[in-house]
Amino acid sequence: MSEWEWSHVAIGGVAALIFLFQTLGATGDTDSSDPDVSTDAAAHDGLSSYLSVRNFVAFFLGYGWITLAVLLSGASKATASLFGAAAGLVFVVASFFLIKTFLRFQEDGSLKLESLVGKHASVYITIGARGSFAGKVLVDARTGRVELPARSDAEEDLRPGSLVRVVKIEDDVIWVE
């Protein structure tokens, strides 16, 4: 193999190793200071998303190996470089769209109390009549079963085990009936 071919083995090999390290490193806890794994949707729009390290690695991964393959098939250096650059751009576009697609699968795991209005709950700790004192209810939310403070306008105390319905949220307290 010529020196030109070996240089493309090096380009493709280094890019493949960096890609491997990035992939293995992405399975751990993500640091929000890393722009490549930011969950902020705004961080993935515009020029900054095209100039990420991951996209440079994808470009050189495609460029190095495809240029080498075309060179080994007997094509000229110029033709091989053109094919490699085109392949690198295809890798960047594919990487960009894959990341965009995977980001759509993310969910916000925080509890939004407003989403509980209309849901049924079970009284866990007695709730005082006419809002006299707060008790607690267990309610099934998207994030799982949660225990939350609750009040009621009912004429009688609501005892543990009673089934109730969430009617409104005021100052982070659930009102049930």
C-alpha positions in Angstrom: 0.0 0.0 0.0 1.2 3.5 -0.8 1.8 6.3 1.7 -1.5 8.0 0.6 -3.5 4.8 1.3 -1.8 4.4 4.7 -2.7 8.0 5.6 -6.4 7.1 5.0 -6.1 4.0 7.1 -4.9 6.3 9.9 -7.7 8.8 9.4 -10.4 6.1 9.3 -8.8 4.2 12.2 -8.5 7.2 14.5 -12.0 8.3 13.7 -13.3 4.8 14.3 -11.5 4.7 17.7 -12.9 8.1 18.7 -16.4 7.0 17.6 -16.0 3.8 19.7 -15.0 5.8 22.8 -17.9 8.3 22.2 -20.3 5.4 21.9 -19.1 3.6 25.0 -18.9 6.9 26.9 -22.5 7.7 26.0 -23.9 4.8 28.0 -22.9 6.4 31.3 -24.3 9.4 33.1 -24.6 12.4 30.7 -23.1 15.7 31.7 -25.2 18.7 30.7 -22.0 20.6 29.9 -21.4 18.4 26.9 -23.0 20.0 23.9 -23.2 16.7 22.1 -25.5 15.1 24.7 -27.5 18.2 25.8 -31.2 17.6 26.2 -32.1 21.2 25.5 -33.9 21.2 22.1 -32.5 24.7 21.4 -28.9 23.3 21.6 -29.7 21.0 18.6 -30.9 23.7 16.2 -28.7 25.9 14.1 -25.0 25.9 13.3 -23.8 24.6 16.7 -25.5 21.2 16.0 -23.6 20.9 12.7 -20.2 21.7 14.2 -20.2 19.1 17.0 -17.3 16.8 17.6 -19.5 13.9 16.9 -20.2 15.2 13.4 -16.5 15.8 12.7 -15.8 12.2 13.8 -18.6 11.0 11.5 -17.1 12.9 8.6 -13.6 11.6 9.0 -14.9 8.0 9.6 -16.7 8.1 6.2 -14.0 10.0 4.4 -11.1 7.8 5.6 -12.5 4.4 4.9 -14.4 5.2 1.7 -11.4 7.0 0.2 -9.3 4.0 1.1 -11.8 1.6 -0.5 -11.9 3.6 -3.7 -8.1 3.9 -3.8 -7.8 0.1 -3.4 -10.2 -0.4 -6.3 -7.8 1.4 -8.6 -9.2 4.8 -8.9 -7.2 8.0 -8.9 -6.4 10.0 -5.8 -8.7 12.8 -6.9 -11.7 10.5 -7.6 -11.1 8.6 -4.3 -11.0 11.9 -2.4 -14.2 13.1 -4.0 -16.0 9.8 -3.1 -14.5 10.0 0.4 -15.7 13.6 0.9 -19.2 12.7 -0.4 -19.3 9.7 2.0 -18.1 11.9 4.9 -21.0 14.3 4.2 -23.5 11.4 4.1 -22.1 10.2 7.4 -22.6 13.7 8.9 -26.2 14.0 7.7 -27.0 10.5 8.9 -25.4 11.2 12.3 -27.4 14.5 12.6 -30.7 12.9 11.7 -30.1 9.9 14.0 -29.3 12.2 17.0 -32.4 14.3 16.2 -34.5 11.1 16.1 -33.2 9.7 19.3 -33.7 13.0 21.1 -37.4 12.8 20.3 -37.6 9.7 22.4 -36.6 11.5 25.6 -39.2 12.2 28.2 -39.4 14.7 31.0 -39.6 12.7 34.2 -40.8 15.6 36.3 -44.3 15.5 37.9 -46.7 18.2 36.6 -49.4 18.6 39.2 -51.8 20.1 36.6 -51.8 16.8 34.7 -53.4 15.1 37.7 -56.7 17.0 37.5 -59.5 14.6 36.8 -57.5 11.5 38.0 -58.7 9.2 40.7 -56.7 8.9 44.0 -56.9 7.0 47.2 -56.8 8.8 50.6 -53.7 7.7 52.5 -53.9 10.1 55.5 -57.3 11.5 56.6 -58.3 14.8 54.9 -60.2 17.3 57.1 -63.7 18.4 56.2 -64.2 21.8 54.5 -60.4 22.2 54.1 -59.8 22.2 57.9 -56.5 20.3 57.6 -54.5 18.6 54.9 -54.2 14.9 54.5 -52.4 12.8 51.9 -53.5 10.9 48.8 -51.9 8.3 46.6 -52.3 9.0 42.9 -51.0 7.3 39.8 -49.0 9.7 37.7 -46.9 9.2 34.6 -43.9 9.0 36.8 -45.5 6.3 39.0 -47.6 6.3 42.2 -47.0 9.4 44.3 -48.0 10.6 47.7 -49.2 14.2 47.7 -50.8 16.6 50.2 -54.5 17.1 49.7 -57.5 19.1 51.0 -61.2 18.7 50.4 -64.4 20.9 50.5 -66.4 17.8 51.6 -68.8 18.0 54.5 -67.1 15.1 56.3 -63.5 14.0 56.8 -62.2 11.7 54.1 -60.8 8.5 55.7 -57.9 6.4 54.5 -58.9 4.1 51.7 -61.6 6.4 50.4 -61.5 6.9 46.6 -61.5 10.5 45.5 -61.1 12.5 42.3 -58.6 15.4 41.9 -60.6 18.6 41.0 -58.0 21.4 41.2 -54.5 22.4 42.2 -53.8 25.4 44.5 -50.4 26.3 45.9 -49.0 22.8 45.2 -51.9 21.2 47.2 -54.3 18.8 45.5 -58.0 19.5 46.1 -60.2 16.4 45.9 -63.9 15.5 46.1 
